[in-house]
Amino acid sequence: MPDWNKSQRMQIKAVLCLVGIGLIILIAFSLVLAKSGSGEKKKKGEMPPQASVTEELYNVYITEAADTYIGVFDGENRRYPYSGDGVDSNITDSFAFYAGQLADLTLTDGAVSRIFVKTGERVSGKVISVEAEKGVVLENLGLVPFDENVRFYMLYGELRAGTERDIRIGYSYADFVMEDGKICGVLMTRDETMQYIRVQIKNSDYAGSYHEAVTLSCDAAYTIYYGEPMAGEVSAGDADVPNTAGREEHAAGESIEITAGSHYFSGENGGSRIYVIPSSLTAKISLSSVNRSQGTPAYRGTMEISLTENGLVVINEVLLEEYLYAVVPSEMPAGYPLEALKAQAICARTYAYSHMLSPGLPDVGAHVDDSTGYQVYNNIMEQSATTTAVKETAGQLLYYEGMLASTYYYSTSCGFGSDEHVWRSQTAPELFYLTARSVSREGYEGLESVYTAESMRDEAVFAQFLETPPETDFEKEEPWYRWSYEVSQIDSKKILQILQNRYAANRLQVLTLSGGEYVSQKPAELGAIKKIEIVSRNAGGVAEELVIEGEKATYKVITELNIRYVLCDGVTKVYRQDGSSVEMKSLLPSGFFTISTVQENGNVVGYKLSGGGFGHGAGMSQNGAKNMAEAGYTAQQILEFFYGGCQVY
């Protein structure tokens, strides 16, 4: 260490002290700057620049367009302002051009920043069928596919959104807005009265929906149109006919057979659909390959036959009124009084028209089929009495508060009807006009009775009613008014099989007892049966819940239909009150019955049913209508009785 004197050492210490103070000041200043910078960054992190919110609307219907906003409908009416940064549009016309168009909109922060108007082709034509989620088959264009964002708009009356089920099959009431070869929007333009109904004809004895072969002839000359559709239509006489690649003329009485291998569906001019059109409007086409109760059925109108992967589909397009000529005699005996037949005609017309508005079989292009799944059609030949009933009620429909009524009907009551709850449907609307009531003079006049719809839920009251019915019941003398059914030897294996079948049909209506609760579970075993008991009845007395207790499992069967299936062994005959017997292949006559069991060693070995009526019991009893007509009631009085609050227009 250098030999410094005291003065020198003091000077050096002073310098070091100053340097230290300087360093401290520098460090402190750096910390202040760092803290300031950190605070600034945090502030920016808490308040970032706000991002724009973008929303895409597809195929909306433009209701109005002004200088500052645009009005659209997509199920609701909405207005959106234009973006302050301007609007990008695919057309240069004035805003007024937008109204009535479909468009895709881009919204930026709630304002329209982009408009893409669908200026493509609009096509129309007779709708042959509507294939769910696929597209529409037009008579002269074939299958036109749906865009994934397709929208449906009903432009008549109050503007509202629709669905593919609102497209009128058999009619050209809609414009189809096209984009890139697909339908992006369906504009249903009007709701005019429809005259023609399209009926799928099932094969022989209603065994199935598809035909292996169709053999037909006509009592007048007829033309077969076949091959792929060509644009536009041609006219033959006064009638528009399909403009197809090929056609054949056939003489009256000439028979032809059509199969999947026919030249109509193959070769240069082959297509997937043919049309059989008679030269006369009053002609009938006979289908000798189809068997019905009348023998070989003959049909008014025209026929369409299409080739599918499952076989041939046959559609009869016919005037609604002429369709009814062949429905009413198939649903009600022509020997019934005229007023009963007129009531049946109005019911049948209302039922059919409701399915014309909402087709039951849109995928094949039919409103209904010709079986009991809808209304039986042309199983019995046309009869003069039923045709008169149709003509005298021409155009008349049954309405409830401005809406078409659901005109359910059945054969015979037990003296009481039920309501729509017999079906226990969770999706069906309330049908307030289908009420449980006494089918009697007292019931018609609204007089008090010992038995009421609610009291019939009680097992003892209902049993007494079956044994000692009122003398004023309209159908007291009808064979089906009372019946009995006695199973001498129960087959638990067959009952289990039926339980499994009904579970497959509706998993909520056959339940298994598990952990003290009834749950939806496939029936697996039953064993010897210990008990069969009706545990719940609906208004009017119809069985609603049945419990079957077996040694291995216990099941609850819900709804009168399922109960009628489960307790029908397919062997035992029903004996009616007039002593006649009827075979029941799979279904009991009705759910209006009591049950008593025969037991041996603690097991149920047989059971006896004491019942009444034929059918589900909701709506009009056809034999009730017959007896009312015989007593002097009019068709309108009959309908207003069975469909309370409804009116005929």
Disulfide bonds with the S-S distance in Angstrom:
none
